[in-house]
Amino acid sequence: MRRQRPPRDHDRLDRTKLPGRASAWLAGLIVLGFAILFAWAGGGGAPAAGQPPAAGTIRPCNDSAATPVPQPTSAQMAAAGLDKLPVAPADRRVDLIAPAFSRPTEVTNPLFPISSLASVVLNGKVDGKAFRTETTLLPDTRIIEWSPGQCVKTLVSQYTAYLDGRIQEVALDFYAQAADGSVWYFGEDVYNYERGVVADTSGTWLAGKEGPAAMIMPANPKAGVVHRPENIPGLVWEEVAVKEVGRTVSGPRGPITGAMVGSELHDDGTFSDKVFAPGYGEFYSAHEGDVEALALAVPTDALPGPTPRALQRLSRGANHVFRVAASKRWRSVSATVRGMKAAWEAHRADGAPRRLVAPTSRALKALALTVKTRNRGKTRNAALDVTQAALDLTLRYRPPAEIDRARFDLWARQVRVDAAARNHAAVSGDVATLEWIRDRIARTLDSVAVTRIDTQLEELRADVADKKLAAAAKTATALRKVLARAGVTR
């Protein structure tokens, strides 16, 4: 589980800057790419045979080879206050040498299959509040010089966490698989949100800059072995001990064999329970009452055929309530909610993923109670909560990009609801969420549509910065129309 780190002053960002669209790291990638091309082209002049490169010459970035991973010294551990931790002895560690990365983006490790997992939903409780995450493999890659002169191409995974229905954290994680099948972690760009804006970037790190690359999953884990998914004292540090392999756990579609159980030691001396399952990767985390568990993953849990009719009725009903509640047609709304309840019971009886049952039931119950109050804004907000639950259920039947486009539309509607409630912090968070989902769907739309969406997002961000909530609502409506007319490429 990702645990919020306390903010540090040097992590503070200019809150007027747009954190979405991964612009900062993309720019860095472009610069590094030019540097690599320049080096291979002999930029600056190649040294004579047997001579070291001249001062200021760009060093070529080569494919990696098996390399010892630098470890923090005892003095560094003490300086970070970690010298009293019950760390494992070196002879139990399996992450002290990083193998070569010959096909780094082809991740075949069944316990961390990041290259084949298109979209994952986890849920649970954190600080007593509903917690939900969306993890999406982005189409981008990033080249990282993780050791002097050695580069690796990594996958980029977007992790988005919502606490009590609002954006809490976004991280861009960089992974690659080594030649022996172990999976390595090369850093993350973290954005922690408070009241809809980036409060800090605590937890951000990059291999080769802040510290070493770290193993996140051994090639063939065995009980007793230890690895550190993060290993930079004072910044990010965790140590995982494998306790059991081959366990059977309950998954979205039934029993899953071959799971790995671990215990994760944190830098504050506390422990988390961890489970990784074949075909899913991180499956369950528990820490001092907080729980995050896998609800659904595709393609692992994907089912053939069209979306079931009962689920379609649930989704259509939620959208109808959202529209009709604006005109206060409460009799029609009440009748629709009754139909939605019947549709949900029918779909649930057919075997909905168990960790999606409670959130959907709660959302429907909340909608029914809100309708009784005849509060237009709260009813529309509750209808969007049901829509979100229905989209998670629909992910089994429809392409992830289609679900993300629907999520984008949902959050554009959320802007309108929160703007009407004059909740500036909520609107700001809604816009941030839209910006991040934009990164997931951009490659599925034609270039003109992407340009139009980006233009509307810029205007929407400006509306929020100027606290023009009525204008933000209008821009959100225009944004929905752009998405509806967008040409889909895949």
Secondary structure, 3 states (H helix, E strand, C coil): CCCCCCCCHHHCCCCCCCCHHHHHHHHHHHHHHHHHHHHHCCCCCCCCCCCCCCCCCCCCCEECCCEECCCCCHHHHHHCCCCCCCCCCHHHECCCEECCCCCCCCCCCCCCCCCCCCEEEEEEEECCEEEEEEEEEEEEEEEEEEECCEEEEEEEEEEEEEECCEEEEEEEEEEEECCCCCEEEEEEEEEEEECCEEEECCCCEEECCCECCEEEECCCCCCCCEEEEEEECCCEEEEEEEEEEEEEEEECCEEEEEEEEEEEEECCCCEEEEEEECCCEEEEEEECCEEEEEEEEECCCCCCCCCCHHHHHHHHHHHHHHHHHCCCCHHHHHHHHHHHHHHHHHHHHCCCCHHHHHHHHHHHHHHHHHHHHCCHHHHHHHHHHHHHHHHHHHCCCCCHHHHHHHHHHHHHHHHHHHHHCCCHHHHHHHHHHHHHHHHHHHHHECHHHHHHHHHHHHHHHHHHHCCCHHHHHHHHHHHHHHHHHCCECC
